Amino acid sequence: MNLKTINTIVLRVLIALCILTLIGLLNFGHGLGNIIYFPPIILATLFHFLITRRLNKKNNDKYWLPIIIISSLICLSIIYNTTLGRGGEFAWDGRIFFIK
């Protein structure tokens, strides 16, 4: 797999996490405090999308690896915060999706 394919996979995971957070299926366990997570997730997704478009236009391959690493760390931190790192109000019960 080349770096562009890996970047596409990471971008799709980030978009999926963004959508699931916005429609309320991912819970961070802080009740109303979950709202604080929305802007960083949306901004990270938009930032990654815009950088990907720019790198595709310029056809520059030297920046793909740092973007993939940074976005992967963001995705992993979101996944950690929705599972094991969930807040005390709604502690993690083994389910990833929050179904009301």
N, C-alpha and C positions, 0 to 999 in steps of 0.2 A: 504494500500500500504506500502510495506517495503522500506527501504532507498535505496536499490540497484535499485529498479524500478524507484524511483524518480531521482536518479543519472543518470540513462539511459535516462530519458526524458530530463533532463537538458543538458546532453552531446549532445543529438540529436539537441536540439534547438541551442546550441552553434555551432555545425557543420553546421547547416543550415544558421545561421547568417554569419559564415565565408565564406561559398560558395557564398551566395548572395552578400556579400561585394566584393569578388574577381571577380565575373562576372559583377559587376557594377549595380546591381539592387537596392542596398541600397546606399543612398547618405547622406553624413554628412553635406552638404551645404557649403563646403569650396572650391569648385572648385577643382583645382589641389592639394590643401591642404588635400584632403581626403586620400591621400597616407600615411599620417602620422598615420592613424588608422589601416592600414593593418598589420604591424608587431605585435602590441599588441594583435589583435584579433587572428591571426594565432598562436602566442606563447601561448595564454591562452587556445586555443583549443587543441593544442598538449600537453600542460602541464596537462590539465584535462584528456585527453585520456590516457596518460602514467600513471598518478596516479591511474586511474580507473583500468587499466590492472594490475598494481602492487598490488592494494588492493584486486582484485579478486583472484590473485594467492596466496596471503598470507591468504586470508579469514579472514581479520581483520575488525571487524565491528565498532570499536570505532572512526575511522576517516571519516566515510561517511558523517556525519552531517556537520562538518566544510567545507568539499569539496563542498557539495551541497549548503551551504549558500554562500560561496565565488563565486562559479560559477554562481549562480543565480543573485548575485549582478552585476557580470560582464555582464551577459545577459541583465539585466534591464538597465544598463548604456548604452549599445550599442543601445538598443531599444529607450531609451530616446534621445540619440544623433542623431538618425535618424528621430526622430519625433519632439517633442517640442524643443529640444535643438539644432536644426539644425542651421548652421551658416547663416550669412547675405547674402552671395552670392546667395544661392538658399534656400530661406526661406521656411518653411513647408507650403504646400497648402492643407493639409488634406490627401494626398496620402502617403502611406508608401513606395511603390516601385517606383523607378526612371526609367521611361520609356522614352527613348530618341526619 
